[in-house]
């Protein structure tokens, strides 16, 4: 698991059942873009909810490699179902019983653990869309889950309310 950061993950949770997958777009408190003048976006992460109410957070984040554009999946155990810092969230229930390990195996088998962000350090929204589409294609999530994800990540969700279209910049899998 070379492209994972698991320092904050309890490995016993690999065998935990996942009862819901929550995609969360984080609040951009000041609605600020970046220092290069790019418009604001929301960072997105997934929370794999356990029956007990805790979760495993999957967060594809840039900052690695010589240019900082190589992504790594931050896999962390959380005591809550999903973050309370989300301004937008979607929830999907698996169609069949599934574990955290099975979801990680799906990510790895599709090469989704190897990802480069764009020069603007964007790409988490496209990664989340692809991740959900892969789970839909594998029969884990219902038909339409990918489309619902695309519709959500195609917007910037303003703080405290409102939204506006935002191009989904695509990193690349390698």
N, C-alpha and C positions, 0 to 999 in steps of 0.2 A: 504494500500500500504506500508506494513511494510518493504519490501526489496527494497524500492525506496528511493532515495535522490531527493527531488523535490524543494529544497531551491531556485534553480535558474530557476524554471519553472513557467511560467505564466499559471495558471490553466484555464484561458479562452481559451488557445490553445488546450485543450482536444477536443474541438469541431471543430478545424481546419481541413479542408480537406488536404489529403496527395496526392500530384501529382507525386512524385518520392520518392523512397527510395534509398539513396546513402550509400554504405558501403565503409568505408575509412580505409586503412591501413596507420598508421602514420609513418612518416619518423623517422628512428633511426639514428640521425645525425652522430654519431661516429661509427656506425656499431658494437656496443659493446654488448656482452652478459652480464650475471649477475655476481655477485661477487662469485658465486659458480662454475663458469667455464662453465655454459650452453651457447649454441650458441645464437646469437642475433635473435630476432623475432620482428615483427611489432605488435603494439597494434592496434586493430580494433574497430571501433564504427560505429553506423548507424545514419544517418541524415534523418529525415522524413520531406521532403520539402513541405512547404505551397505554395499555388498559388501566394501569395504575394512575395515569394522569401526567406523568413525566414525559419527556421526549428526547429524541436525538436530533440536534440541529445539524443540517447539512447546509454549509455556506461556501459556495465557490467564490473565492476571493483572490484578487490580484496581489502582486507585491513580491513575486519570486522571480528568479532568473536575473541575469545581468541588467535587463531593462525594466524589470518589475512587472512585465506583462504576462508572465507565466502564472496561471492560476493553480491554486491548491484547494482541496476540499477540507474545510475546517469541520470536523465531526466532533461534536461536543454533547455530553449528557447534560440535560437541563431538568430542573425539578418542576417545571411547568409545561403545559400543553403547547403553548405558543407564546411568542413575545407580546408584551403589552406596549411595545414601541412601534407596532404596525399601524399604518394609516389605512392600509387595504389588506385584506386577507381573503383567501379562498380555501375551502376545505373539501377534500376528496376522501371517500371511504373505499378501501380496497374491496374488490369483488370477491376475492378469495383470501384465506388466511395467508399472511406474509410476515416475515421477520425483517429486522433491520439488516441482517446479513444478506438475505435474499435481495433486498433493494440495492445494497452495496455491490453485490455480484452482478446485478443488471447494469448498474452504472459502469462497472469495470469491463464487462463483456462487450459493451458498446463503445468502449474507449472514451467515455465521457469524463473520466478522471484526468485526461490530458487535454488541457484547454489553454489557449492564449487569448487574452483580452485585446481589445482594439487599442490603437495608439492613444485614445482618450481615456483609457482605463475603463471602458464600458464593456459589457458582455454578460453580466450576471442575469439579466432579464432573458436573453436568448438561451443561456444555459438552462435556466429554470423551465422555459418552454420546452426545450429539447428533452430534458429529464422527464417531464410529465408525459410528453408524447411517447417516449420510450416505454413508460409504464402502461400507457394506454395500448400501445401496439403489442405489448406482452400479455395483454388480457388482465392485468392487475387492476387497472382503473377503467371506469366506464367510458364508452364512446362519447366524444365531445369534451373530455377533460382537457385535451391539448388546446382545443379551440377556445375554451373558457379561459385558459391560462394566457393564450395569445391576446385575447381581448383585454385582460387585466394589465398585462405588462406593456401593452402598447400605449399606455397613458402615464403621464406624470400626475401623481396624486398629491395635490397641494395641501400644505398645512395652513389652517386647520381643516379646510374643506375645499371641495372643488377638484376638477381634473382637467387636463388638456392633452391632446394627442402628442405623443413623443415617439420618434423613430426608434425602433429596436435595433441597436447596433449589434452586429454579429461578430463575436470573436470566432476563433477557428479551433476545431479539434485537430490534434496531430497524432 
